Amino acid sequence: MLEVQQGDITKVEVDAVVNAANSSLLGGGGVDGTIHRAGGPAILEECRQIRAKQGGCPTGEAVITTAGKLPARFVIHTVGPVWNGGSKGEPDLLANCYRNSLRLAGENGVESIAFPNISTGVYGYPKDKAAKVAVETVKSYLQEHNLSIKRVVFVCFDEENYRLYQELIAK
Ligand code: ADP
């Protein structure tokens, strides 16, 4: 049910890919840039429409679009917290990213979903702390809700995250 892979999330064959977006929804660097480049302009166009309606996406929230040219059917864009020392609500905000992404996936009948290591790039969240939040939150959310989701893949870009997630999943 929970899996760990190392590599590029745009290559993973799942129903939904989660994007570590920023609150503008207009694209950025890191995984966000890679998803928009690989998926093509349709995704950004939908993000623009959502932004026109609701004015971007607050931290911890998520929105869903189609996935353009990606193998996935959906991209779920969620906005992780910027790490600010840890006492500014970062763990709850990060957990909300995972919960809201899973909720949207469930509402759309998604059976498989891939997450990047949200907030651990430019947003500076310590990787070990973020990995714990990710795995614990996903496990308990799936236990507490009867969703369509059968498979969750944590896609790690770097070796350190890959090792951290493997340790946590093995437990
Ligand atoms: P954030 O702003 O949330 O920190 P980043 O995109 O900077 O977002 O980084 C989030 C995580 O995504 C980092 O661990 C980074 O190494 C990873 N990442 C970058 N590119 C990819 C990719 N193509 N596939 C999966 N993960 C990626």
Boltz pocket constraint, residues with backbone or C-beta under 6 A from the ligand:
constraints:
  - pocket:
      binder: B
      contacts: [[A, 7], [A, 8], [A, 9], [A, 10], [A, 20], [A, 21], [A, 29], [A, 30], [A, 31], [A, 32], [A, 34], [A, 80], [A, 116], [A, 117], [A, 118], [A, 119], [A, 120], [A, 121], [A, 122], [A, 123], [A, 124], [A, 155], [A, 156], [A, 157], [A, 158], [A, 161]]
      max_distance: 6.0
